[in-house]
C-alpha cells in the first residue's frame, strides 16, 4: 500500500471561516443575547409556571379556576397545558435559569428556518440576512418567556416545510400533522398552520388554472398532497384533552371583550407608538416599498402571504409578529432584485445615493475574503459573550442575586415574602401586574383579584378594577368583594388610591418598601366606609 504523505498545513491551518458565517450568526446572536438577559415579565409567565406545577404534581389538567376569588369556580380550558408542564419540569431540573435558556433556544429555533428561507429566496447570504432581520426584530420584541414562543417555532417550521415543498427541494409534508399534534397542546395560535397550507394550496391552484402549467407552479398531484396534509393536520388538531371544544376556546379568547378593552397587545397597533411602528407599520411599509421597487413581480402566493398576514397584523399588536415571520423571505427575494437606481436617483446628485448604491452592489457580490483569522476571532468572541450572558453566569459577573438579575425589577418580592411569612389571609386588591406572581407564590390558598388570565374575568369585574384606581368612592365600588388587603405600587397609576387609603382610618400600613405598600383593613371597618 502506498503511504499517504503527511500534510502539515492541513492540521495546523486556522479554520477558514468566511465573513458570510459571521453575517448569518449576527441576527441569531442578537435574538439569543436579548432573550438570555431579559428579565422574567410580571405578566404571562408566573401563572403558566403555577399551572405547570399543578399539572406535574397532580397529574391532572385544571379545568376550574381555583386561583382567583373574582372568577373562582369558572370552568375554563387550559389549552397551553403541555407548554406549562415543560416550564415546570425545566424549573424543577435547573430552576429559572433553565427556563430562560430554553426560551432563548426556542426563539433561535424560530429564527433559523426563516433565516434559511430568506437566504434561499435572495440567493445571497448577506441579502438574506438583511431580510431575516425583520423576523429577528419581531422575535426580540416578543421574547418574554411564555407559551406563545412555542407557536413561533411551530409557525416557522410549518412555513419552512411548505416553501421547501413549493420549490421542489424536499417533501416533508408528513411532518405537518405530527407538528400540529404538538402545537395544538402548546399554544392557541395553531390555526395559523392551516392558514399557511391553505394559502399555498389556493394560490397555486389559482395560478395553475389562470396561467397553466409552469416550472414555478405546483402540479395537480402536488396540490393533492397539500390537500391531504391539510386534512391530516386538521385531524391531528383534535389530539388534545378537549377535542373539538378547543376551537370554541380559541374563538372565545380572540373575541373576549375584557382582553380587547384592557390588554394593549390585543388592541390594534397604533402608528404613533414605537411598538406599533416596529412590529407592524414599519415592516409593512418596508416590505411594500421593496415590492414596489423590485425588478421582479411578486407572484400570487407572495401577494397572498403579504396581504393576509398584513391584514391580520392590523387587528392587534400581538399579531404583527406573524407578518414579520411570513414576510421575511418575501422581502429577501425582492431585496435581491431591488431597483436601487430608480429609488436613489434623486439622492445621487448629492453623492449620498451613489454611496448607498455602491454599498448595496457590494453586498450582492461574492466576496473573496482572506481575513479568516479575524472572522474566527469574531466567532470566538460571540461564543464567549454567549457564555457571559447566560443566566447562570451574568448574575455572578454583576455581583447580584439570581432574583435581582432574572426578575422584573417591579416584582413585589418583599411584599409577597411578608404575606407568606405572616400567614396573612383575606381578599387582596392589587394591580393586575402583581396577580401572576401572587398566584405563583401564594396560590391557591391566597387568591388573586385580577391576573394575566384576562379571558376568565367578566367585564364588570374588569371595569371595577379599572375604575377603582380613579374613583374617589373606590371603597364603595370594592365593597362587594370583601377586600381585607390593598397591595399597591408606588407609581402614578396607583397614586390616587394609595393616598386615599393612607389618609383613611379604615386602612393601616403593615408593610412598605421601595416598590409597594401593603395596607390592611382595620378591624371592625368595612370597605364601604362611613
Backbone torsions as a table, in degrees:
resi	resn	phi	psi	omega
1	UNK	NA	134.7	-179.3
2	UNK	-78.3	130.8	-178.1
3	UNK	-71.3	144.1	176.7
4	UNK	-90.6	122.8	-177.3
5	UNK	-64.5	145.3	178.8
6	UNK	-74.9	130.0	-179.9
7	UNK	-111.7	97.1	-174.8
8	UNK	-64.5	-29.0	-177.3
9	UNK	-68.6	-22.8	177.6
10	UNK	-68.2	-40.1	-174.6
11	UNK	-86.1	-23.2	-174.9
12	UNK	-101.9	-14.7	-176.0
13	UNK	-68.5	144.7	177.1
14	UNK	-70.9	153.0	177.2
15	UNK	-56.5	136.1	-177.8
16	UNK	-90.9	77.9	-177.9
17	UNK	-94.4	122.7	-177.4
18	UNK	-87.3	163.0	-179.0
19	UNK	-64.3	-26.3	178.5
20	UNK	-61.5	-33.7	177.4
21	UNK	-64.0	-37.6	177.4
22	UNK	-66.4	-42.7	178.6
23	UNK	-56.7	-45.7	-178.0
24	UNK	-63.1	-38.6	-175.2
25	UNK	-78.2	-20.0	-176.1
26	UNK	-62.0	-51.6	177.9
27	UNK	-63.4	-33.9	176.7
28	UNK	-62.3	-45.1	-179.1
29	UNK	-64.4	-40.8	-179.2
30	UNK	-61.6	-46.5	178.8
31	UNK	-64.0	-45.2	-177.7
32	UNK	-62.4	-49.0	-176.8
33	UNK	-63.5	-43.2	-178.8
34	UNK	-63.1	-41.7	-179.4
35	UNK	-67.0	-35.3	-177.7
36	UNK	-71.3	-33.4	-176.0
37	UNK	-99.7	-5.0	-179.4
38	UNK	-73.1	125.8	179.4
39	UNK	-64.9	155.4	176.5
40	UNK	-67.6	123.9	-175.8
41	UNK	-74.1	151.2	-179.7
42	UNK	-65.9	-36.3	-178.6
43	UNK	-98.6	143.0	169.7
44	UNK	70.9	21.6	168.9
45	UNK	-126.9	-54.2	-170.7
46	UNK	-62.1	-36.7	-179.2
47	UNK	-70.8	-30.6	174.9
48	UNK	-67.0	-38.9	177.9
49	UNK	-65.0	-38.2	177.7
50	UNK	-66.2	-42.6	177.3
51	UNK	-61.0	-39.8	176.6
52	UNK	-61.7	-38.2	177.6
53	UNK	-60.6	-44.9	179.4
54	UNK	-62.6	-44.1	-178.2
55	UNK	-63.5	-47.4	-175.5
56	UNK	-71.1	-41.1	-174.5
57	UNK	-80.4	-28.2	-178.8
58	UNK	-103.6	-18.5	-177.6
59	UNK	74.6	14.8	179.3
60	UNK	-130.8	156.0	177.1
61	UNK	-97.9	118.2	-179.2
62	UNK	-63.2	138.9	-179.8
63	UNK	-124.6	-4.5	178.9
64	UNK	-127.9	133.1	-177.3
65	UNK	-65.7	127.8	177.2
66	UNK	-125.5	7.7	-172.2
67	UNK	-110.8	-9.9	177.2
68	UNK	-125.8	153.9	176.5
69	UNK	-95.3	-11.6	178.9
70	UNK	-90.2	-19.7	176.5
71	UNK	-125.9	18.0	-175.9
72	UNK	-58.4	133.5	-179.7
73	UNK	88.9	-7.9	178.2
74	UNK	-66.1	130.8	177.6
75	UNK	-82.9	132.9	-179.1
76	UNK	-148.4	170.2	179.4
77	UNK	-109.4	125.4	177.5
78	UNK	-93.7	81.4	-171.1
79	UNK	-69.6	-27.5	-176.6
80	UNK	-87.2	21.4	-168.0
81	UNK	-55.0	-38.6	-176.8
82	UNK	-69.1	-42.1	177.1
83	UNK	-61.9	-41.4	-178.8
84	UNK	-67.0	-39.1	177.0
85	UNK	-64.7	-38.9	177.7
86	UNK	-63.5	-44.4	178.8
87	UNK	-57.9	-48.0	-176.1
88	UNK	-69.4	-35.9	176.9
89	UNK	-62.3	-44.1	177.4
90	UNK	-62.9	-39.7	178.4
91	UNK	-60.9	-40.2	178.2
92	UNK	-67.8	-31.5	-178.3
93	UNK	-79.7	-48.1	-172.6
94	UNK	-134.9	13.7	179.1
95	UNK	71.2	-168.0	-179.2
96	UNK	-61.5	-35.2	176.1
97	UNK	-56.9	-36.8	178.7
98	UNK	-66.8	-39.0	179.1
99	UNK	-65.5	-44.9	-179.7
100	UNK	-64.4	-43.6	179.7
101	UNK	-63.8	-40.9	177.8
102	UNK	-63.4	-40.5	177.6
103	UNK	-62.0	-41.4	177.2
104	UNK	-63.0	-40.7	176.9
105	UNK	-60.6	-42.6	179.1
106	UNK	-62.5	-40.8	180.0
107	UNK	-64.4	-41.4	175.9
108	UNK	-64.5	-41.1	178.8
109	UNK	-63.1	-31.9	176.2
110	UNK	-71.7	-32.6	-178.0
111	UNK	-76.9	-37.1	-171.3
112	UNK	-58.4	-45.6	177.5
113	UNK	-61.3	-37.4	179.2
114	UNK	-68.6	-39.3	177.3
115	UNK	-62.2	-42.9	178.5
116	UNK	-64.1	-47.7	-179.4
117	UNK	-62.9	-38.2	179.5
118	UNK	-65.7	-40.8	177.0
119	UNK	-62.4	-47.4	-179.1
120	UNK	-65.7	-36.9	-179.6
121	UNK	-68.0	-38.6	-177.5
122	UNK	-81.8	-26.2	-174.0
123	UNK	71.9	14.4	-178.3
124	UNK	-148.6	131.6	-180.0
125	UNK	-63.2	-44.8	-174.8
126	UNK	-67.2	-45.6	178.9
127	UNK	-66.5	-37.8	177.0
128	UNK	-61.4	-41.4	178.6
129	UNK	-64.2	-41.0	178.1
130	UNK	-60.2	-42.8	177.2
131	UNK	-64.1	-38.4	-177.7
132	UNK	-70.8	-17.6	176.9
133	UNK	-62.3	-23.8	175.1
134	UNK	-58.9	-46.1	177.5
135	UNK	-70.4	-40.2	-177.0
136	UNK	-61.5	-44.0	-179.1
137	UNK	-64.4	-40.8	179.4
138	UNK	-66.0	-37.6	177.7
139	UNK	-66.5	-34.7	176.0
140	UNK	-63.8	-43.8	-177.9
141	UNK	-66.0	-28.9	-179.0
142	UNK	-116.0	42.5	-174.9
143	UNK	-91.7	-1.0	-179.3
144	UNK	-64.2	148.6	-173.7
145	UNK	-72.5	112.4	176.2
146	UNK	-167.3	164.9	-174.1
147	UNK	-60.0	-22.6	179.6
148	UNK	-56.5	-28.5	-179.3
149	UNK	-62.6	-33.1	175.6
150	UNK	-60.4	-36.4	178.7
151	UNK	-66.8	-34.9	176.4
152	UNK	-58.4	-43.1	-179.6
153	UNK	-65.4	-49.8	-177.8
154	UNK	-62.1	-41.9	178.8
155	UNK	-61.2	-47.0	-177.8
156	UNK	-63.4	-41.7	179.8
157	UNK	-68.9	-41.3	173.9
158	UNK	-54.0	-50.3	-177.3
159	UNK	-60.6	-45.7	-179.7
160	UNK	-61.1	-46.2	-180.0
161	UNK	-60.9	-42.9	-177.6
162	UNK	-68.8	-42.2	-179.8
163	UNK	-70.5	-36.6	174.4
164	UNK	-61.7	-40.5	176.8
165	UNK	-66.3	-42.3	180.0
166	UNK	-59.9	-39.5	-177.3
167	UNK	-88.2	2.7	175.8
168	UNK	72.3	19.6	-178.0
169	UNK	-84.9	-39.9	176.9
170	UNK	-160.0	151.8	-179.9
171	UNK	-113.2	100.8	178.7
172	UNK	-118.6	28.6	-177.9
173	UNK	-59.9	-27.3	180.0
174	UNK	-63.4	-20.0	179.5
175	UNK	-74.4	-27.4	-172.8
176	UNK	-58.4	-47.5	177.7
177	UNK	-62.5	-36.0	178.3
178	UNK	-64.8	-43.3	178.8
179	UNK	-65.8	-38.4	178.9
180	UNK	-64.1	-36.5	178.9
181	UNK	-61.2	-32.9	175.6
182	UNK	-79.6	-45.3	-175.0
183	UNK	-57.3	-42.4	-175.0
184	UNK	-64.9	-19.1	178.3
185	UNK	-101.9	-0.2	-177.7
186	UNK	-104.3	-40.9	-175.1
187	UNK	-163.4	154.7	-173.0
188	UNK	-78.8	1.8	179.3
189	UNK	-86.0	11.1	-175.9
190	UNK	-58.7	-28.7	177.6
191	UNK	-60.0	-18.9	177.6
192	UNK	-63.9	-25.9	174.1
193	UNK	-63.0	-40.8	176.6
194	UNK	-64.0	-39.8	-179.8
195	UNK	-60.2	-43.9	179.8
196	UNK	-61.5	-45.2	179.8
197	UNK	-63.2	-45.7	-177.9
198	UNK	-64.3	-39.0	178.5
199	UNK	-60.3	-44.1	179.0
200	UNK	-66.6	-43.9	-177.2
201	UNK	-65.0	-49.5	-175.6
202	UNK	-69.0	-44.3	-177.0
203	UNK	-68.7	-37.8	178.3
204	UNK	-71.6	-33.9	175.0
205	UNK	-65.0	-41.4	178.3
206	UNK	-65.4	-42.3	178.2
207	UNK	-63.2	-38.1	179.5
208	UNK	-65.0	-42.0	-178.9
209	UNK	-71.8	-37.0	-174.8
210	UNK	-81.8	-38.6	-173.8
211	UNK	-116.4	-6.3	-179.5
212	UNK	81.7	-172.6	-177.9
213	UNK	-68.4	141.6	175.2
214	UNK	-156.3	167.6	-178.1
215	UNK	-70.8	-17.4	-178.1
216	UNK	-102.2	3.2	-178.0
217	UNK	-116.9	136.2	178.8
218	UNK	-67.1	141.1	177.3
219	UNK	-79.8	170.8	-178.8
220	UNK	-60.8	-39.1	176.3
221	UNK	-60.3	-40.7	178.4
222	UNK	-67.2	-37.2	177.1
223	UNK	-65.4	-35.6	175.2
224	UNK	-62.9	-39.0	177.1
225	UNK	-64.3	-39.3	176.5
226	UNK	-62.6	-41.6	178.1
227	UNK	-60.9	-41.6	177.5
228	UNK	-65.5	-40.3	178.3
229	UNK	-63.1	-38.3	177.5
230	UNK	-64.0	-48.6	-179.1
231	UNK	-61.9	-42.6	180.0
232	UNK	-66.0	-36.7	179.3
233	UNK	-68.4	-40.6	175.7
234	UNK	-61.2	-43.9	177.5
235	UNK	-61.0	-40.3	-179.7
236	UNK	-66.0	-25.5	-178.7
237	UNK	-67.6	-16.2	178.0
238	UNK	-85.2	-1.1	178.6
239	UNK	-85.1	64.8	178.2
240	UNK	-142.3	161.7	-175.3
241	UNK	-60.7	-20.6	-176.4
242	UNK	-103.4	-8.7	179.7
243	UNK	62.0	-135.2	-176.0
244	UNK	-66.8	-22.5	-178.0
245	UNK	-63.5	-18.5	-179.2
246	UNK	-63.5	-31.9	179.3
247	UNK	-65.9	-36.9	176.1
248	UNK	-65.0	-36.9	177.7
249	UNK	-63.0	-46.4	-178.9
250	UNK	-59.9	-42.6	179.6
251	UNK	-65.6	-41.8	-179.9
252	UNK	-61.8	-39.7	178.9
253	UNK	-66.0	-43.3	-179.3
254	UNK	-63.9	-35.7	-175.3
255	UNK	-96.8	2.9	-174.7
256	UNK	-60.9	120.6	-177.0
257	UNK	-66.5	-33.2	179.7
258	UNK	-64.1	-41.1	178.6
259	UNK	-64.1	-44.6	-179.2
260	UNK	-64.6	-33.8	-176.3
261	UNK	-80.9	-37.2	-166.8
262	UNK	-107.5	-34.9	-172.6
263	UNK	-92.0	118.4	-175.2
264	UNK	-59.6	-41.2	-175.4
265	UNK	-71.9	-13.6	174.8
266	UNK	-88.6	-6.9	179.5
267	UNK	-91.9	156.6	179.4
268	UNK	-57.8	144.8	179.4
269	UNK	-65.7	150.3	179.7
270	UNK	-114.2	135.3	-176.9
271	UNK	-73.8	-16.5	179.5
272	UNK	-91.5	8.0	177.2
273	UNK	-116.4	144.3	-177.2
274	UNK	-61.5	-41.6	-178.9
275	UNK	-64.9	-36.1	176.9
276	UNK	-65.0	-38.1	178.1
277	UNK	-68.8	-40.9	-175.1
278	UNK	-75.0	-37.9	-172.2
279	UNK	-96.8	-16.9	-174.6
280	UNK	-132.8	-71.0	-170.4
281	UNK	-67.5	-40.1	178.0
282	UNK	-61.1	-54.8	176.9
283	UNK	-58.4	-39.0	179.7
284	UNK	-63.0	-49.4	-177.5
285	UNK	-68.4	-37.3	177.6
286	UNK	-62.7	-48.1	-179.9
287	UNK	-64.3	-40.4	178.2
288	UNK	-61.7	-43.8	179.2
289	UNK	-60.8	-45.3	-179.2
290	UNK	-65.2	-40.3	177.5
291	UNK	-63.3	-37.3	-179.5
292	UNK	-67.3	-35.1	-175.9
293	UNK	-104.1	13.9	177.9
294	UNK	-79.5	142.3	176.0
295	UNK	-73.3	-16.6	177.0
296	UNK	-101.7	146.3	174.2
297	UNK	-84.1	132.8	176.2
298	UNK	-64.9	139.2	178.5
299	UNK	-80.5	174.2	-174.3
300	UNK	-62.9	-36.5	179.3
301	UNK	-65.3	-43.4	178.3
302	UNK	-63.3	-42.5	179.6
303	UNK	-64.4	-38.4	178.9
304	UNK	-65.8	-44.0	177.2
305	UNK	-59.1	-45.1	-178.4
306	UNK	-62.5	-50.7	-173.6
307	UNK	-72.2	-42.9	-177.3
308	UNK	-65.5	-47.8	-176.9
309	UNK	-77.7	-26.1	173.1
310	UNK	-67.6	-42.6	177.8
311	UNK	-62.5	-41.5	179.1
312	UNK	-65.1	-37.9	179.5
313	UNK	-63.2	-30.5	-178.4
314	UNK	-74.4	-13.7	-177.9
315	UNK	-78.4	-31.7	176.2
316	UNK	-161.2	153.5	-176.1
317	UNK	-61.4	-34.8	-176.5
318	UNK	-68.9	-14.1	-179.1
319	UNK	-90.3	-5.5	-179.9
320	UNK	-63.2	-30.4	-177.0
321	UNK	-64.9	-31.4	179.9
322	UNK	-67.5	-35.9	175.6
323	UNK	-64.4	-44.0	-178.1
324	UNK	-63.0	-41.3	178.7
325	UNK	-66.1	-43.5	-177.9
326	UNK	-72.2	-33.6	-173.9
327	UNK	-83.4	-19.3	-175.0
328	UNK	-56.7	-50.6	178.1
329	UNK	-64.4	-34.8	177.2
330	UNK	-64.5	-45.6	177.7
331	UNK	-59.9	-43.9	-178.2
332	UNK	-63.2	-42.7	-178.8
333	UNK	-62.3	-39.7	-177.1
334	UNK	-86.7	-20.1	169.8
335	UNK	-63.2	-36.1	-178.6
336	UNK	-65.8	-25.1	178.6
337	UNK	-116.6	29.2	-177.6
338	UNK	-67.7	130.2	179.3
339	UNK	-83.8	76.5	-176.2
340	UNK	-67.7	-29.9	179.5
341	UNK	-60.8	-44.9	-177.8
342	UNK	-67.3	-42.2	-177.3
343	UNK	-69.8	-40.3	-172.5
344	UNK	-96.7	1.7	-178.3
345	UNK	-54.8	-43.0	179.7
346	UNK	-61.5	-24.2	-179.3
347	UNK	-91.2	-13.5	-172.2
348	UNK	-61.9	-33.0	-177.4
349	UNK	-65.4	-23.4	-179.8
350	UNK	-94.1	-2.0	177.8
351	UNK	92.2	-25.8	-179.6
352	UNK	-63.7	-45.5	-179.2
353	UNK	-61.0	-40.8	-179.6
354	UNK	-62.3	-42.1	-179.9
355	UNK	-66.3	-39.6	177.8
356	UNK	-64.9	-41.7	178.8
357	UNK	-62.9	-44.1	-179.8
358	UNK	-63.6	-42.0	178.5
359	UNK	-61.9	-43.8	-179.1
360	UNK	-62.5	-42.0	178.9
361	UNK	-64.9	-35.5	178.3
362	UNK	-64.4	-34.0	-179.6
363	UNK	-68.4	-22.8	-176.9
364	UNK	-93.9	-4.8	177.3
365	UNK	-85.6	147.4	173.0
366	UNK	-76.0	117.8	-174.3
367	UNK	-84.3	145.9	170.3
368	UNK	-101.4	100.9	-167.2
369	UNK	-110.4	106.3	-179.4
370	UNK	-87.0	-2.2	-172.6
371	UNK	-89.2	57.2	-177.7
372	UNK	-64.9	-36.7	-179.4
373	UNK	-63.8	-42.1	178.7
374	UNK	-63.5	-43.1	180.0
375	UNK	-63.2	-41.1	177.5
376	UNK	-62.5	-41.5	178.8
377	UNK	-61.7	-40.9	178.7
378	UNK	-61.2	-43.5	179.7
379	UNK	-65.4	-38.4	177.2
380	UNK	-63.2	-42.2	178.5
381	UNK	-63.2	-40.9	177.6
382	UNK	-61.3	-40.5	178.6
383	UNK	-64.8	-41.6	179.5
384	UNK	-65.9	-40.0	177.9
385	UNK	-64.5	-38.6	178.0
386	UNK	-58.3	-43.3	177.9
387	UNK	-65.7	-42.4	-175.6
388	UNK	-65.6	-33.7	-176.5
389	UNK	-93.7	3.9	177.7
390	UNK	-66.2	147.1	-175.4
391	UNK	-67.0	-9.1	173.6
392	UNK	-85.6	-22.6	-171.8
393	UNK	-105.4	-48.9	-169.1
394	UNK	-65.3	-29.4	173.7
395	UNK	-60.9	-35.8	178.3
396	UNK	-69.9	-38.5	178.0
397	UNK	-64.1	-35.0	179.6
398	UNK	-83.2	-11.3	-178.6
399	UNK	72.0	29.0	-179.9
400	UNK	-117.5	166.8	176.8
401	UNK	-77.7	162.5	175.4
402	UNK	-57.9	-39.5	-178.9
403	UNK	-60.6	-46.9	-179.5
404	UNK	-66.4	-35.9	-175.9
405	UNK	-80.8	-37.8	-170.7
406	UNK	-96.4	-20.9	-178.1
407	UNK	-88.6	148.4	167.1
408	UNK	-54.8	132.5	-178.5
409	UNK	-56.8	-20.9	-178.8
410	UNK	-88.7	4.3	-178.6
411	UNK	-66.8	126.6	-175.0
412	UNK	-81.7	60.9	-175.7
413	UNK	-62.0	-46.3	-177.1
414	UNK	-62.1	-46.1	-179.2
415	UNK	-63.9	-39.9	-179.9
416	UNK	-71.2	-36.0	173.5
417	UNK	-57.6	-43.3	-179.7
418	UNK	-63.8	-45.5	179.0
419	UNK	-61.1	-40.3	-177.4
420	UNK	-70.4	-43.5	-175.9
421	UNK	-70.9	-31.7	-178.0
422	UNK	-92.0	0.0	-179.6
423	UNK	54.0	42.0	179.1
424	UNK	-74.8	127.5	-179.1
425	UNK	-122.5	151.0	-179.3
426	UNK	134.5	160.9	-177.2
427	UNK	-67.5	133.0	179.8
428	UNK	-111.3	131.6	167.0
429	UNK	-96.8	131.0	-173.1
430	UNK	-152.5	161.5	173.0
431	UNK	-63.9	148.2	178.0
432	UNK	-55.8	-33.6	-179.5
433	UNK	-55.9	-28.8	-178.0
434	UNK	-88.1	-15.5	-170.6
435	UNK	-60.1	-45.0	-176.6
436	UNK	-65.2	-41.1	-179.2
437	UNK	-69.8	-38.2	174.9
438	UNK	-60.1	-40.9	178.9
439	UNK	-62.5	-44.0	-179.0
440	UNK	-64.4	-44.1	-174.1
441	UNK	-82.6	-39.2	-168.1
442	UNK	-116.3	-14.0	-176.5
443	UNK	-76.7	157.7	0.0
444	UNK	-88.4	-0.1	-178.2
445	UNK	-61.8	-48.4	175.8
446	UNK	-98.0	119.9	-172.9
447	UNK	-99.9	157.3	-177.4
448	UNK	-92.5	161.9	171.9
449	UNK	-87.0	-48.0	-175.7
450	UNK	-154.4	134.0	-176.3
451	UNK	-141.7	-165.4	-174.0
452	UNK	-70.0	-10.9	178.5
453	UNK	-85.1	62.8	-168.9
454	UNK	-57.7	-35.4	-175.3
455	UNK	-66.4	-12.5	179.1
456	UNK	-80.1	-22.9	-169.6
457	UNK	-96.6	137.7	-179.8
458	UNK	-75.1	165.6	-173.1
459	UNK	-62.9	-36.4	-178.0
460	UNK	-65.9	-37.2	177.3
461	UNK	-65.0	-42.8	179.4
462	UNK	-64.0	-40.9	179.1
463	UNK	-65.5	-42.1	176.4
464	UNK	-59.6	-41.6	179.3
465	UNK	-61.9	-49.4	-176.3
466	UNK	-65.0	-46.0	-174.5
467	UNK	-73.6	-24.9	-177.4
468	UNK	-59.6	-33.6	-177.9
469	UNK	-71.9	-16.5	-175.5
470	UNK	-122.0	-1.7	-175.4
471	UNK	-95.9	124.4	178.6
472	UNK	-65.3	-21.2	176.6
473	UNK	-102.1	40.3	-176.3
474	UNK	-61.7	-32.1	179.2
475	UNK	-64.0	-40.5	177.5
476	UNK	-65.2	-40.6	-179.8
477	UNK	-63.3	-36.2	-176.0
478	UNK	-92.9	0.9	-174.3
479	UNK	-56.9	-39.5	-175.8
480	UNK	-68.0	-14.3	-178.3
481	UNK	-93.5	-3.5	178.8
482	UNK	52.7	56.7	-177.2
483	UNK	-76.1	128.7	176.9
484	UNK	-104.4	-29.4	-177.9
485	UNK	-127.4	145.5	169.0
486	UNK	-115.4	122.6	174.8
487	UNK	-115.3	104.2	-171.5
488	UNK	-120.5	152.6	179.9
489	UNK	-89.2	156.9	173.9
490	UNK	-91.8	62.2	179.3
491	UNK	-131.7	166.8	-175.3
492	UNK	-60.1	-37.9	-176.7
493	UNK	-62.6	-29.7	-178.1
494	UNK	-101.4	-0.2	-168.7
495	UNK	-60.9	-44.9	-175.2
496	UNK	-63.4	-46.8	179.7
497	UNK	-65.9	-40.5	-178.6
498	UNK	-63.7	-44.4	178.8
499	UNK	-62.7	-41.9	180.0
500	UNK	-63.0	-42.4	-179.3
501	UNK	-68.6	-38.1	178.8
502	UNK	-62.2	-37.5	-176.6
503	UNK	-81.1	-14.1	-176.6
504	UNK	-85.7	139.8	175.9
505	UNK	-75.2	-10.6	-178.4
506	UNK	-83.6	-7.4	-179.1
507	UNK	-131.7	140.2	178.6
508	UNK	-131.7	140.0	-179.6
509	UNK	-73.1	126.9	177.5
510	UNK	-113.8	-14.5	176.7
511	UNK	-158.1	142.6	177.9
512	UNK	-153.8	138.1	172.2
513	UNK	-141.2	-165.4	-175.5
514	UNK	-68.7	-21.0	-174.9
515	UNK	-99.4	-41.0	-167.8
516	UNK	-148.3	168.3	179.1
517	UNK	-131.3	132.5	175.7
518	UNK	-109.7	122.0	179.2
519	UNK	-116.9	143.0	178.8
520	UNK	-114.5	140.8	177.6
521	UNK	-68.4	132.9	180.0
522	UNK	-64.7	145.7	-179.7
523	UNK	-58.9	134.7	176.0
524	UNK	87.7	-2.7	179.2
525	UNK	-113.7	141.7	177.8
526	UNK	-98.8	171.6	-179.2
527	UNK	-74.8	-9.9	-178.5
528	UNK	-79.2	-22.1	179.7
529	UNK	80.7	-172.9	-177.5
530	UNK	-106.7	NA	NA
